[in-house]
Amino acid sequence: MFVEEVRNKLKEIPEIVDIYMVQGLYDIIAKVKLNTEEEFEERVSERIRKVDRITGTVTVIIAEDKQ
């Protein structure tokens, strides 16, 4: 299944701290932890969007993480 292939590729990116396979509009949700917006933009455009079979991304920035 292609979703598992994509998940395995995303696991290789150290800044991704959680990956969830979901049902509905999206197939995968990945939680990325970085220090700056610049780092985030670089990782998304240079690493995540270049993973084979990823056709698009939607970004949601967590304002507060209660962990």
PDBQT receptor file of N, H, CA, C and O in Angstrom, charges set to zero:
ATOM      1  N   MET A   1       0.849  -1.188   0.000  1.00  0.00    +0.000 N 
ATOM      2  CA  MET A   1       0.000   0.000   0.000  1.00  0.00    +0.000 C 
ATOM      3  C   MET A   1       0.886   1.240   0.000  1.00  0.00    +0.000 C 
ATOM      4  O   MET A   1       1.850   1.311   0.762  1.00  0.00    +0.000 OA
ATOM      5  N   PHE A   2       0.568   2.216  -0.848  1.00  0.00    +0.000 N 
ATOM      6  H   PHE A   2      -0.215   2.158  -1.467  1.00  0.00    +0.000 HD
ATOM      7  CA  PHE A   2       1.433   3.372  -1.005  1.00  0.00    +0.000 C 
ATOM      8  C   PHE A   2       1.534   4.218   0.257  1.00  0.00    +0.000 C 
ATOM      9  O   PHE A   2       2.559   4.865   0.474  1.00  0.00    +0.000 OA
ATOM     10  N   VAL A   3       0.507   4.233   1.089  1.00  0.00    +0.000 N 
ATOM     11  H   VAL A   3      -0.326   3.708   0.913  1.00  0.00    +0.000 HD
ATOM     12  CA  VAL A   3       0.539   5.041   2.311  1.00  0.00    +0.000 C 
ATOM     13  C   VAL A   3       1.644   4.534   3.245  1.00  0.00    +0.000 C 
ATOM     14  O   VAL A   3       2.334   5.333   3.877  1.00  0.00    +0.000 OA
ATOM     15  N   GLU A   4       1.807   3.253   3.332  1.00  0.00    +0.000 N 
ATOM     16  H   GLU A   4       1.246   2.604   2.819  1.00  0.00    +0.000 HD
ATOM     17  CA  GLU A   4       2.865   2.680   4.167  1.00  0.00    +0.000 C 
ATOM     18  C   GLU A   4       4.239   3.023   3.616  1.00  0.00    +0.000 C 
ATOM     19  O   GLU A   4       5.166   3.281   4.383  1.00  0.00    +0.000 OA
ATOM     20  N   GLU A   5       4.383   3.029   2.288  1.00  0.00    +0.000 N 
ATOM     21  H   GLU A   5       3.630   2.819   1.665  1.00  0.00    +0.000 HD
ATOM     22  CA  GLU A   5       5.648   3.420   1.664  1.00  0.00    +0.000 C 
ATOM     23  C   GLU A   5       5.992   4.869   2.013  1.00  0.00    +0.000 C 
ATOM     24  O   GLU A   5       7.130   5.180   2.362  1.00  0.00    +0.000 OA
ATOM     25  N   VAL A   6       5.006   5.737   1.917  1.00  0.00    +0.000 N 
ATOM     26  H   VAL A   6       4.081   5.484   1.634  1.00  0.00    +0.000 HD
ATOM     27  CA  VAL A   6       5.224   7.156   2.237  1.00  0.00    +0.000 C 
ATOM     28  C   VAL A   6       5.565   7.299   3.719  1.00  0.00    +0.000 C 
ATOM     29  O   VAL A   6       6.483   8.038   4.073  1.00  0.00    +0.000 OA
ATOM     30  N   ARG A   7       4.838   6.601   4.581  1.00  0.00    +0.000 N 
ATOM     31  H   ARG A   7       4.092   6.001   4.292  1.00  0.00    +0.000 HD
ATOM     32  CA  ARG A   7       5.112   6.673   6.015  1.00  0.00    +0.000 C 
ATOM     33  C   ARG A   7       6.544   6.232   6.317  1.00  0.00    +0.000 C 
ATOM     34  O   ARG A   7       7.224   6.864   7.125  1.00  0.00    +0.000 OA
ATOM     35  N   ASN A   8       7.000   5.175   5.690  1.00  0.00    +0.000 N 
ATOM     36  H   ASN A   8       6.447   4.661   5.034  1.00  0.00    +0.000 HD
ATOM     37  CA  ASN A   8       8.360   4.694   5.924  1.00  0.00    +0.000 C 
ATOM     38  C   ASN A   8       9.406   5.703   5.465  1.00  0.00    +0.000 C 
ATOM     39  O   ASN A   8      10.444   5.858   6.109  1.00  0.00    +0.000 OA
ATOM     40  N   LYS A   9       9.145   6.385   4.365  1.00  0.00    +0.000 N 
ATOM     41  H   LYS A   9       8.302   6.260   3.841  1.00  0.00    +0.000 HD
ATOM     42  CA  LYS A   9      10.067   7.439   3.898  1.00  0.00    +0.000 C 
ATOM     43  C   LYS A   9      10.075   8.611   4.870  1.00  0.00    +0.000 C 
ATOM     44  O   LYS A   9      11.133   9.171   5.157  1.00  0.00    +0.000 OA
ATOM     45  N   LEU A  10       8.905   8.986   5.377  1.00  0.00    +0.000 N 
ATOM     46  H   LEU A  10       8.046   8.531   5.143  1.00  0.00    +0.000 HD
ATOM     47  CA  LEU A  10       8.828  10.095   6.321  1.00  0.00    +0.000 C 
ATOM     48  C   LEU A  10       9.546   9.773   7.629  1.00  0.00    +0.000 C 
ATOM     49  O   LEU A  10      10.096  10.669   8.270  1.00  0.00    +0.000 OA
ATOM     50  N   LYS A  11       9.547   8.509   8.028  1.00  0.00    +0.000 N 
ATOM     51  H   LYS A  11       9.101   7.781   7.508  1.00  0.00    +0.000 HD
ATOM     52  CA  LYS A  11      10.238   8.100   9.252  1.00  0.00    +0.000 C 
ATOM     53  C   LYS A  11      11.736   8.380   9.176  1.00  0.00    +0.000 C 
ATOM     54  O   LYS A  11      12.394   8.487  10.211  1.00  0.00    +0.000 OA
ATOM     55  N   GLU A  12      12.280   8.498   7.976  1.00  0.00    +0.000 N 
ATOM     56  H   GLU A  12      11.745   8.411   7.135  1.00  0.00    +0.000 HD
ATOM     57  CA  GLU A  12      13.700   8.769   7.784  1.00  0.00    +0.000 C 
ATOM     58  C   GLU A  12      14.063  10.235   8.050  1.00  0.00    +0.000 C 
ATOM     59  O   GLU A  12      15.243  10.573   8.146  1.00  0.00    +0.000 OA
ATOM     60  N   ILE A  13      13.062  11.098   8.170  1.00  0.00    +0.000 N 
ATOM     61  H   ILE A  13      12.104  10.824   8.092  1.00  0.00    +0.000 HD
ATOM     62  CA  ILE A  13      13.305  12.522   8.408  1.00  0.00    +0.000 C 
ATOM     63  C   ILE A  13      13.298  12.745   9.913  1.00  0.00    +0.000 C 
ATOM     64  O   ILE A  13      12.248  12.614  10.542  1.00  0.00    +0.000 OA
ATOM     65  N   PRO A  14      14.449  13.080  10.512  1.00  0.00    +0.000 N 
ATOM     66  CA  PRO A  14      14.546  13.133  11.975  1.00  0.00    +0.000 C 
ATOM     67  C   PRO A  14      13.646  14.183  12.638  1.00  0.00    +0.000 C 
ATOM     68  O   PRO A  14      13.284  14.020  13.804  1.00  0.00    +0.000 OA
ATOM     69  N   GLU A  15      13.284  15.227  11.944  1.00  0.00    +0.000 N 
ATOM     70  H   GLU A  15      13.578  15.359  10.997  1.00  0.00    +0.000 HD
ATOM     71  CA  GLU A  15      12.455  16.279  12.536  1.00  0.00    +0.000 C 
ATOM     72  C   GLU A  15      10.987  15.881  12.665  1.00  0.00    +0.000 C 
ATOM     73  O   GLU A  15      10.217  16.560  13.343  1.00  0.00    +0.000 OA
ATOM     74  N   ILE A  16      10.602  14.799  12.026  1.00  0.00    +0.000 N 
ATOM     75  H   ILE A  16      11.227  14.247  11.475  1.00  0.00    +0.000 HD
ATOM     76  CA  ILE A  16       9.230  14.307  12.159  1.00  0.00    +0.000 C 
ATOM     77  C   ILE A  16       9.165  13.474  13.431  1.00  0.00    +0.000 C 
ATOM     78  O   ILE A  16       9.831  12.446  13.546  1.00  0.00    +0.000 OA
ATOM     79  N   VAL A  17       8.356  13.928  14.388  1.00  0.00    +0.000 N 
ATOM     80  H   VAL A  17       7.815  14.764  14.295  1.00  0.00    +0.000 HD
ATOM     81  CA  VAL A  17       8.301  13.273  15.699  1.00  0.00    +0.000 C 
ATOM     82  C   VAL A  17       7.130  12.302  15.842  1.00  0.00    +0.000 C 
ATOM     83  O   VAL A  17       7.186  11.403  16.680  1.00  0.00    +0.000 OA
ATOM     84  N   ASP A  18       6.081  12.459  15.051  1.00  0.00    +0.000 N 
ATOM     85  H   ASP A  18       6.035  13.190  14.369  1.00  0.00    +0.000 HD
ATOM     86  CA  ASP A  18       4.935  11.546  15.074  1.00  0.00    +0.000 C 
ATOM     87  C   ASP A  18       4.364  11.445  13.669  1.00  0.00    +0.000 C 
ATOM     88  O   ASP A  18       4.337  12.420  12.919  1.00  0.00    +0.000 OA
ATOM     89  N   ILE A  19       3.908  10.243  13.330  1.00  0.00    +0.000 N 
ATOM     90  H   ILE A  19       3.930   9.451  13.940  1.00  0.00    +0.000 HD
ATOM     91  CA  ILE A  19       3.250  10.025  12.046  1.00  0.00    +0.000 C 
ATOM     92  C   ILE A  19       1.994   9.212  12.308  1.00  0.00    +0.000 C 
ATOM     93  O   ILE A  19       2.036   8.188  12.991  1.00  0.00    +0.000 OA
ATOM     94  N   TYR A  20       0.872   9.676  11.761  1.00  0.00    +0.000 N 
ATOM     95  H   TYR A  20       0.838  10.507  11.207  1.00  0.00    +0.000 HD
ATOM     96  CA  TYR A  20      -0.411   8.986  11.929  1.00  0.00    +0.000 C 
ATOM     97  C   TYR A  20      -0.989   8.671  10.561  1.00  0.00    +0.000 C 
ATOM     98  O   TYR A  20      -1.050   9.545   9.696  1.00  0.00    +0.000 OA
ATOM     99  N   MET A  21      -1.412   7.441  10.358  1.00  0.00    +0.000 N 
ATOM    100  H   MET A  21      -1.363   6.731  11.060  1.00  0.00    +0.000 HD
ATOM    101  CA  MET A  21      -2.169   7.088   9.171  1.00  0.00    +0.000 C 
ATOM    102  C   MET A  21      -3.631   7.320   9.532  1.00  0.00    +0.000 C 
ATOM    103  O   MET A  21      -4.112   6.795  10.536  1.00  0.00    +0.000 OA
ATOM    104  N   VAL A  22      -4.340   8.102   8.721  1.00  0.00    +0.000 N 
ATOM    105  H   VAL A  22      -3.950   8.528   7.906  1.00  0.00    +0.000 HD
ATOM    106  CA  VAL A  22      -5.713   8.481   9.032  1.00  0.00    +0.000 C 
ATOM    107  C   VAL A  22      -6.626   8.151   7.857  1.00  0.00    +0.000 C 
ATOM    108  O   VAL A  22      -6.163   7.876   6.750  1.00  0.00    +0.000 OA
ATOM    109  N   GLN A  23      -7.919   8.182   8.115  1.00  0.00    +0.000 N 
ATOM    110  H   GLN A  23      -8.295   8.405   9.014  1.00  0.00    +0.000 HD
ATOM    111  CA  GLN A  23      -8.900   7.959   7.070  1.00  0.00    +0.000 C 
ATOM    112  C   GLN A  23      -9.683   9.241   6.877  1.00  0.00    +0.000 C 
ATOM    113  O   GLN A  23      -9.945   9.973   7.831  1.00  0.00    +0.000 OA
ATOM    114  N   GLY A  24     -10.050   9.504   5.650  1.00  0.00    +0.000 N 
ATOM    115  H   GLY A  24      -9.837   8.910   4.875  1.00  0.00    +0.000 HD
ATOM    116  CA  GLY A  24     -10.800  10.707   5.355  1.00  0.00    +0.000 C 
ATOM    117  C   GLY A  24     -10.131  11.493   4.247  1.00  0.00    +0.000 C 
ATOM    118  O   GLY A  24      -9.594  10.913   3.303  1.00  0.00    +0.000 OA
ATOM    119  N   LEU A  25     -10.160  12.808   4.358  1.00  0.00    +0.000 N 
ATOM    120  H   LEU A  25     -10.596  13.279   5.125  1.00  0.00    +0.000 HD
ATOM    121  CA  LEU A  25      -9.624  13.685   3.324  1.00  0.00    +0.000 C 
ATOM    122  C   LEU A  25      -8.126  13.491   3.119  1.00  0.00    +0.000 C 
ATOM    123  O   LEU A  25      -7.637  13.604   1.995  1.00  0.00    +0.000 OA
ATOM    124  N   TYR A  26      -7.395  13.201   4.185  1.00  0.00    +0.000 N 
ATOM    125  H   TYR A  26      -7.791  13.109   5.098  1.00  0.00    +0.000 HD
ATOM    126  CA  TYR A  26      -5.950  13.023   4.122  1.00  0.00    +0.000 C 
ATOM    127  C   TYR A  26      -5.589  11.582   4.445  1.00  0.00    +0.000 C 
ATOM    128  O   TYR A  26      -6.397  10.849   5.016  1.00  0.00    +0.000 OA
ATOM    129  N   ASP A  27      -4.373  11.173   4.079  1.00  0.00    +0.000 N 
ATOM    130  H   ASP A  27      -3.717  11.768   3.614  1.00  0.00    +0.000 HD
ATOM    131  CA  ASP A  27      -3.915   9.812   4.334  1.00  0.00    +0.000 C 
ATOM    132  C   ASP A  27      -2.954   9.737   5.511  1.00  0.00    +0.000 C 
ATOM    133  O   ASP A  27      -2.936   8.750   6.247  1.00  0.00    +0.000 OA
ATOM    134  N   ILE A  28      -2.149  10.791   5.686  1.00  0.00    +0.000 N 
ATOM    135  H   ILE A  28      -2.163  11.593   5.088  1.00  0.00    +0.000 HD
ATOM    136  CA  ILE A  28      -1.129  10.814   6.732  1.00  0.00    +0.000 C 
ATOM    137  C   ILE A  28      -1.093  12.182   7.384  1.00  0.00    +0.000 C 
ATOM    138  O   ILE A  28      -1.214  13.207   6.714  1.00  0.00    +0.000 OA
ATOM    139  N   ILE A  29      -0.926  12.187   8.693  1.00  0.00    +0.000 N 
ATOM    140  H   ILE A  29      -0.828  11.354   9.238  1.00  0.00    +0.000 HD
ATOM    141  CA  ILE A  29      -0.628  13.417   9.428  1.00  0.00    +0.000 C 
ATOM    142  C   ILE A  29       0.737  13.212  10.066  1.00  0.00    +0.000 C 
ATOM    143  O   ILE A  29       0.965  12.218  10.755  1.00  0.00    +0.000 OA
ATOM    144  N   ALA A  30       1.641  14.156   9.834  1.00  0.00    +0.000 N 
ATOM    145  H   ALA A  30       1.455  14.964   9.275  1.00  0.00    +0.000 HD
ATOM    146  CA  ALA A  30       2.981  14.080  10.407  1.00  0.00    +0.000 C 
ATOM    147  C   ALA A  30       3.211  15.299  11.288  1.00  0.00    +0.000 C 
ATOM    148  O   ALA A  30       2.953  16.432  10.881  1.00  0.00    +0.000 OA
ATOM    149  N   LYS A  31       3.696  15.054  12.494  1.00  0.00    +0.000 N 
ATOM    150  H   LYS A  31       3.906  14.133  12.825  1.00  0.00    +0.000 HD
ATOM    151  CA  LYS A  31       4.019  16.141  13.417  1.00  0.00    +0.000 C 
ATOM    152  C   LYS A  31       5.519  16.410  13.300  1.00  0.00    +0.000 C 
ATOM    153  O   LYS A  31       6.346  15.520  13.500  1.00  0.00    +0.000 OA
ATOM    154  N   VAL A  32       5.843  17.652  12.972  1.00  0.00    +0.000 N 
ATOM    155  H   VAL A  32       5.172  18.375  12.810  1.00  0.00    +0.000 HD
ATOM    156  CA  VAL A  32       7.224  18.065  12.754  1.00  0.00    +0.000 C 
ATOM    157  C   VAL A  32       7.612  19.048  13.841  1.00  0.00    +0.000 C 
ATOM    158  O   VAL A  32       6.856  19.973  14.138  1.00  0.00    +0.000 OA
ATOM    159  N   LYS A  33       8.787  18.860  14.443  1.00  0.00    +0.000 N 
ATOM    160  H   LYS A  33       9.401  18.109  14.202  1.00  0.00    +0.000 HD
ATOM    161  CA  LYS A  33       9.243  19.775  15.484  1.00  0.00    +0.000 C 
ATOM    162  C   LYS A  33      10.534  20.440  15.025  1.00  0.00    +0.000 C 
ATOM    163  O   LYS A  33      11.548  19.782  14.797  1.00  0.00    +0.000 OA
ATOM    164  N   LEU A  34      10.468  21.772  14.893  1.00  0.00    +0.000 N 
ATOM    165  H   LEU A  34       9.644  22.307  15.078  1.00  0.00    +0.000 HD
ATOM    166  CA  LEU A  34      11.625  22.569  14.491  1.00  0.00    +0.000 C 
ATOM    167  C   LEU A  34      11.638  23.855  15.308  1.00  0.00    +0.000 C 
ATOM    168  O   LEU A  34      10.648  24.201  15.952  1.00  0.00    +0.000 OA
ATOM    169  N   ASN A  35      12.757  24.552  15.276  1.00  0.00    +0.000 N 
ATOM    170  H   ASN A  35      13.561  24.270  14.753  1.00  0.00    +0.000 HD
ATOM    171  CA  ASN A  35      12.915  25.742  16.102  1.00  0.00    +0.000 C 
ATOM    172  C   ASN A  35      12.402  27.025  15.459  1.00  0.00    +0.000 C 
ATOM    173  O   ASN A  35      11.946  27.925  16.164  1.00  0.00    +0.000 OA
ATOM    174  N   THR A  36      12.468  27.125  14.132  1.00  0.00    +0.000 N 
ATOM    175  H   THR A  36      12.838  26.394  13.559  1.00  0.00    +0.000 HD
ATOM    176  CA  THR A  36      12.070  28.372  13.469  1.00  0.00    +0.000 C 
ATOM    177  C   THR A  36      11.167  28.072  12.279  1.00  0.00    +0.000 C 
ATOM    178  O   THR A  36      11.133  26.952  11.769  1.00  0.00    +0.000 OA
ATOM    179  N   GLU A  37      10.443  29.088  11.853  1.00  0.00    +0.000 N 
ATOM    180  H   GLU A  37      10.471  29.998  12.267  1.00  0.00    +0.000 HD
ATOM    181  CA  GLU A  37       9.606  28.942  10.660  1.00  0.00    +0.000 C 
ATOM    182  C   GLU A  37      10.458  28.709   9.425  1.00  0.00    +0.000 C 
ATOM    183  O   GLU A  37      10.051  27.989   8.513  1.00  0.00    +0.000 OA
ATOM    184  N   GLU A  38      11.640  29.313   9.389  1.00  0.00    +0.000 N 
ATOM    185  H   GLU A  38      11.972  29.898  10.129  1.00  0.00    +0.000 HD
ATOM    186  CA  GLU A  38      12.533  29.128   8.247  1.00  0.00    +0.000 C 
ATOM    187  C   GLU A  38      12.961  27.665   8.118  1.00  0.00    +0.000 C 
ATOM    188  O   GLU A  38      12.966  27.104   7.023  1.00  0.00    +0.000 OA
ATOM    189  N   GLU A  39      13.323  27.051   9.261  1.00  0.00    +0.000 N 
ATOM    190  H   GLU A  39      13.319  27.507  10.151  1.00  0.00    +0.000 HD
ATOM    191  CA  GLU A  39      13.678  25.631   9.254  1.00  0.00    +0.000 C 
ATOM    192  C   GLU A  39      12.491  24.794   8.787  1.00  0.00    +0.000 C 
ATOM    193  O   GLU A  39      12.646  23.853   8.009  1.00  0.00    +0.000 OA
ATOM    194  N   PHE A  40      11.313  25.149   9.272  1.00  0.00    +0.000 N 
ATOM    195  H   PHE A  40      11.187  25.914   9.904  1.00  0.00    +0.000 HD
ATOM    196  CA  PHE A  40      10.109  24.414   8.912  1.00  0.00    +0.000 C 
ATOM    197  C   PHE A  40       9.859  24.490   7.405  1.00  0.00    +0.000 C 
ATOM    198  O   PHE A  40       9.623  23.473   6.753  1.00  0.00    +0.000 OA
ATOM    199  N   GLU A  41       9.915  25.699   6.867  1.00  0.00    +0.000 N 
ATOM    200  H   GLU A  41      10.107  26.525   7.396  1.00  0.00    +0.000 HD
ATOM    201  CA  GLU A  41       9.664  25.873   5.432  1.00  0.00    +0.000 C 
ATOM    202  C   GLU A  41      10.673  25.089   4.602  1.00  0.00    +0.000 C 
ATOM    203  O   GLU A  41      10.324  24.489   3.585  1.00  0.00    +0.000 OA
ATOM    204  N   GLU A  42      11.937  25.100   5.050  1.00  0.00    +0.000 N 
ATOM    205  H   GLU A  42      12.221  25.587   5.876  1.00  0.00    +0.000 HD
ATOM    206  CA  GLU A  42      12.969  24.364   4.318  1.00  0.00    +0.000 C 
ATOM    207  C   GLU A  42      12.701  22.864   4.342  1.00  0.00    +0.000 C 
ATOM    208  O   GLU A  42      12.768  22.207   3.303  1.00  0.00    +0.000 OA
ATOM    209  N   ARG A  43      12.399  22.318   5.516  1.00  0.00    +0.000 N 
ATOM    210  H   ARG A  43      12.344  22.851   6.360  1.00  0.00    +0.000 HD
ATOM    211  CA  ARG A  43      12.166  20.875   5.627  1.00  0.00    +0.000 C 
ATOM    212  C   ARG A  43      10.963  20.448   4.794  1.00  0.00    +0.000 C 
ATOM    213  O   ARG A  43      11.002  19.424   4.112  1.00  0.00    +0.000 OA
ATOM    214  N   VAL A  44       9.901  21.235   4.854  1.00  0.00    +0.000 N 
ATOM    215  H   VAL A  44       9.869  22.067   5.408  1.00  0.00    +0.000 HD
ATOM    216  CA  VAL A  44       8.701  20.871   4.094  1.00  0.00    +0.000 C 
ATOM    217  C   VAL A  44       8.997  20.905   2.603  1.00  0.00    +0.000 C 
ATOM    218  O   VAL A  44       8.660  19.963   1.886  1.00  0.00    +0.000 OA
ATOM    219  N   SER A  45       9.616  21.968   2.127  1.00  0.00    +0.000 N 
ATOM    220  H   SER A  45       9.890  22.734   2.709  1.00  0.00    +0.000 HD
ATOM    221  CA  SER A  45       9.837  22.079   0.681  1.00  0.00    +0.000 C 
ATOM    222  C   SER A  45      10.987  21.212   0.184  1.00  0.00    +0.000 C 
ATOM    223  O   SER A  45      10.916  20.676  -0.922  1.00  0.00    +0.000 OA
ATOM    224  N   GLU A  46      12.039  21.065   0.972  1.00  0.00    +0.000 N 
ATOM    225  H   GLU A  46      12.097  21.500   1.871  1.00  0.00    +0.000 HD
ATOM    226  CA  GLU A  46      13.212  20.316   0.519  1.00  0.00    +0.000 C 
ATOM    227  C   GLU A  46      13.161  18.829   0.821  1.00  0.00    +0.000 C 
ATOM    228  O   GLU A  46      13.799  18.048   0.114  1.00  0.00    +0.000 OA
ATOM    229  N   ARG A  47      12.436  18.412   1.829  1.00  0.00    +0.000 N 
ATOM    230  H   ARG A  47      11.918  19.046   2.403  1.00  0.00    +0.000 HD
ATOM    231  CA  ARG A  47      12.445  16.994   2.201  1.00  0.00    +0.000 C 
ATOM    232  C   ARG A  47      11.066  16.354   2.073  1.00  0.00    +0.000 C 
ATOM    233  O   ARG A  47      10.910  15.352   1.375  1.00  0.00    +0.000 OA
ATOM    234  N   ILE A  48      10.073  16.923   2.737  1.00  0.00    +0.000 N 
ATOM    235  H   ILE A  48      10.200  17.737   3.304  1.00  0.00    +0.000 HD
ATOM    236  CA  ILE A  48       8.769  16.262   2.810  1.00  0.00    +0.000 C 
ATOM    237  C   ILE A  48       8.070  16.251   1.460  1.00  0.00    +0.000 C 
ATOM    238  O   ILE A  48       7.599  15.203   1.020  1.00  0.00    +0.000 OA
ATOM    239  N   ARG A  49       7.995  17.395   0.795  1.00  0.00    +0.000 N 
ATOM    240  H   ARG A  49       8.378  18.247   1.153  1.00  0.00    +0.000 HD
ATOM    241  CA  ARG A  49       7.286  17.448  -0.494  1.00  0.00    +0.000 C 
ATOM    242  C   ARG A  49       7.997  16.675  -1.589  1.00  0.00    +0.000 C 
ATOM    243  O   ARG A  49       7.395  16.379  -2.621  1.00  0.00    +0.000 OA
ATOM    244  N   LYS A  50       9.255  16.344  -1.391  1.00  0.00    +0.000 N 
ATOM    245  H   LYS A  50       9.745  16.585  -0.553  1.00  0.00    +0.000 HD
ATOM    246  CA  LYS A  50      10.001  15.590  -2.404  1.00  0.00    +0.000 C 
ATOM    247  C   LYS A  50       9.905  14.085  -2.212  1.00  0.00    +0.000 C 
ATOM    248  O   LYS A  50      10.436  13.321  -3.018  1.00  0.00    +0.000 OA
ATOM    249  N   VAL A  51       9.228  13.649  -1.147  1.00  0.00    +0.000 N 
ATOM    250  H   VAL A  51       8.797  14.269  -0.492  1.00  0.00    +0.000 HD
ATOM    251  CA  VAL A  51       9.020  12.212  -0.952  1.00  0.00    +0.000 C 
ATOM    252  C   VAL A  51       8.127  11.704  -2.073  1.00  0.00    +0.000 C 
ATOM    253  O   VAL A  51       7.078  12.281  -2.363  1.00  0.00    +0.000 OA
ATOM    254  N   ASP A  52       8.558  10.621  -2.694  1.00  0.00    +0.000 N 
ATOM    255  H   ASP A  52       9.410  10.152  -2.458  1.00  0.00    +0.000 HD
ATOM    256  CA  ASP A  52       7.805  10.032  -3.799  1.00  0.00    +0.000 C 
ATOM    257  C   ASP A  52       6.371   9.736  -3.378  1.00  0.00    +0.000 C 
ATOM    258  O   ASP A  52       6.136   9.182  -2.304  1.00  0.00    +0.000 OA
ATOM    259  N   ARG A  53       5.432  10.096  -4.208  1.00  0.00    +0.000 N 
ATOM    260  H   ARG A  53       5.622  10.546  -5.081  1.00  0.00    +0.000 HD
ATOM    261  CA  ARG A  53       3.997   9.848  -4.051  1.00  0.00    +0.000 C 
ATOM    262  C   ARG A  53       3.277  10.856  -3.168  1.00  0.00    +0.000 C 
ATOM    263  O   ARG A  53       2.062  10.758  -3.003  1.00  0.00    +0.000 OA
ATOM    264  N   ILE A  54       3.988  11.820  -2.595  1.00  0.00    +0.000 N 
ATOM    265  H   ILE A  54       4.976  11.900  -2.729  1.00  0.00    +0.000 HD
ATOM    266  CA  ILE A  54       3.298  12.913  -1.904  1.00  0.00    +0.000 C 
ATOM    267  C   ILE A  54       2.873  13.900  -2.977  1.00  0.00    +0.000 C 
ATOM    268  O   ILE A  54       3.706  14.417  -3.722  1.00  0.00    +0.000 OA
ATOM    269  N   THR A  55       1.582  14.157  -3.052  1.00  0.00    +0.000 N 
ATOM    270  H   THR A  55       0.906  13.737  -2.447  1.00  0.00    +0.000 HD
ATOM    271  CA  THR A  55       1.050  15.033  -4.096  1.00  0.00    +0.000 C 
ATOM    272  C   THR A  55       0.691  16.414  -3.577  1.00  0.00    +0.000 C 
ATOM    273  O   THR A  55       0.445  17.327  -4.364  1.00  0.00    +0.000 OA
ATOM    274  N   GLY A  56       0.659  16.578  -2.256  1.00  0.00    +0.000 N 
ATOM    275  H   GLY A  56       0.859  15.836  -1.616  1.00  0.00    +0.000 HD
ATOM    276  CA  GLY A  56       0.340  17.874  -1.683  1.00  0.00    +0.000 C 
ATOM    277  C   GLY A  56       0.465  17.827  -0.176  1.00  0.00    +0.000 C 
ATOM    278  O   GLY A  56       0.432  16.757   0.432  1.00  0.00    +0.000 OA
ATOM    279  N   THR A  57       0.606  18.991   0.416  1.00  0.00    +0.000 N 
ATOM    280  H   THR A  57       0.633  19.860  -0.078  1.00  0.00    +0.000 HD
ATOM    281  CA  THR A  57       0.681  19.088   1.874  1.00  0.00    +0.000 C 
ATOM    282  C   THR A  57      -0.209  20.236   2.347  1.00  0.00    +0.000 C 
ATOM    283  O   THR A  57      -0.474  21.186   1.611  1.00  0.00    +0.000 OA
ATOM    284  N   VAL A  58      -0.654  20.122   3.579  1.00  0.00    +0.000 N 
ATOM    285  H   VAL A  58      -0.438  19.349   4.177  1.00  0.00    +0.000 HD
ATOM    286  CA  VAL A  58      -1.396  21.182   4.253  1.00  0.00    +0.000 C 
ATOM    287  C   VAL A  58      -0.680  21.414   5.574  1.00  0.00    +0.000 C 
ATOM    288  O   VAL A  58      -0.393  20.465   6.303  1.00  0.00    +0.000 OA
ATOM    289  N   THR A  59      -0.392  22.662   5.881  1.00  0.00    +0.000 N 
ATOM    290  H   THR A  59      -0.625  23.434   5.288  1.00  0.00    +0.000 HD
ATOM    291  CA  THR A  59       0.353  22.990   7.096  1.00  0.00    +0.000 C 
ATOM    292  C   THR A  59      -0.562  23.591   8.144  1.00  0.00    +0.000 C 
ATOM    293  O   THR A  59      -1.342  24.500   7.859  1.00  0.00    +0.000 OA
ATOM    294  N   VAL A  60      -0.459  23.078   9.351  1.00  0.00    +0.000 N 
ATOM    295  H   VAL A  60       0.175  22.340   9.583  1.00  0.00    +0.000 HD
ATOM    296  CA  VAL A  60      -1.170  23.636  10.501  1.00  0.00    +0.000 C 
ATOM    297  C   VAL A  60      -0.121  23.806  11.601  1.00  0.00    +0.000 C 
ATOM    298  O   VAL A  60       0.526  22.836  11.996  1.00  0.00    +0.000 OA
ATOM    299  N   ILE A  61       0.046  25.018  12.089  1.00  0.00    +0.000 N 
ATOM    300  H   ILE A  61      -0.480  25.806  11.768  1.00  0.00    +0.000 HD
ATOM    301  CA  ILE A  61       1.020  25.284  13.130  1.00  0.00    +0.000 C 
ATOM    302  C   ILE A  61       0.335  25.193  14.489  1.00  0.00    +0.000 C 
ATOM    303  O   ILE A  61      -0.686  25.842  14.716  1.00  0.00    +0.000 OA
ATOM    304  N   ILE A  62       0.892  24.391  15.394  1.00  0.00    +0.000 N 
ATOM    305  H   ILE A  62       1.722  23.864  15.210  1.00  0.00    +0.000 HD
ATOM    306  CA  ILE A  62       0.335  24.232  16.733  1.00  0.00    +0.000 C 
ATOM    307  C   ILE A  62       0.739  25.443  17.554  1.00  0.00    +0.000 C 
ATOM    308  O   ILE A  62       1.926  25.725  17.719  1.00  0.00    +0.000 OA
ATOM    309  N   ALA A  63      -0.265  26.165  18.074  1.00  0.00    +0.000 N 
ATOM    310  H   ALA A  63      -1.229  25.935  17.941  1.00  0.00    +0.000 HD
ATOM    311  CA  ALA A  63       0.001  27.363  18.855  1.00  0.00    +0.000 C 
ATOM    312  C   ALA A  63       0.454  27.014  20.272  1.00  0.00    +0.000 C 
ATOM    313  O   ALA A  63       1.260  27.729  20.867  1.00  0.00    +0.000 OA
ATOM    314  N   GLU A  64      -0.070  25.906  20.809  1.00  0.00    +0.000 N 
ATOM    315  H   GLU A  64      -0.725  25.324  20.326  1.00  0.00    +0.000 HD
ATOM    316  CA  GLU A  64       0.284  25.491  22.154  1.00  0.00    +0.000 C 
ATOM    317  C   GLU A  64       0.279  23.977  22.221  1.00  0.00    +0.000 C 
ATOM    318  O   GLU A  64      -0.689  23.332  21.816  1.00  0.00    +0.000 OA
ATOM    319  N   ASP A  65       1.354  23.415  22.729  1.00  0.00    +0.000 N 
ATOM    320  H   ASP A  65       2.140  23.939  23.057  1.00  0.00    +0.000 HD
ATOM    321  CA  ASP A  65       1.454  21.969  22.893  1.00  0.00    +0.000 C 
ATOM    322  C   ASP A  65       1.493  21.684  24.377  1.00  0.00    +0.000 C 
ATOM    323  O   ASP A  65       2.451  22.063  25.050  1.00  0.00    +0.000 OA
ATOM    324  N   LYS A  66       0.476  21.026  24.903  1.00  0.00    +0.000 N 
ATOM    325  H   LYS A  66      -0.302  20.718  24.356  1.00  0.00    +0.000 HD
ATOM    326  CA  LYS A  66       0.345  20.826  26.364  1.00  0.00    +0.000 C 
ATOM    327  C   LYS A  66       1.190  19.675  26.884  1.00  0.00    +0.000 C 
ATOM    328  O   LYS A  66       1.054  19.290  28.045  1.00  0.00    +0.000 OA
ATOM    329  N   GLN A  67       2.053  19.120  26.056  1.00  0.00    +0.000 N 
ATOM    330  H   GLN A  67       2.164  19.432  25.112  1.00  0.00    +0.000 HD
ATOM    331  CA  GLN A  67       2.880  17.989  26.518  1.00  0.00    +0.000 C 
ATOM    332  C   GLN A  67       4.034  18.475  27.340  1.00  0.00    +0.000 C 
ATOM    333  O   GLN A  67       4.836  17.671  27.813  1.00  0.00    +0.000 OA
TER     334      GLN A  67
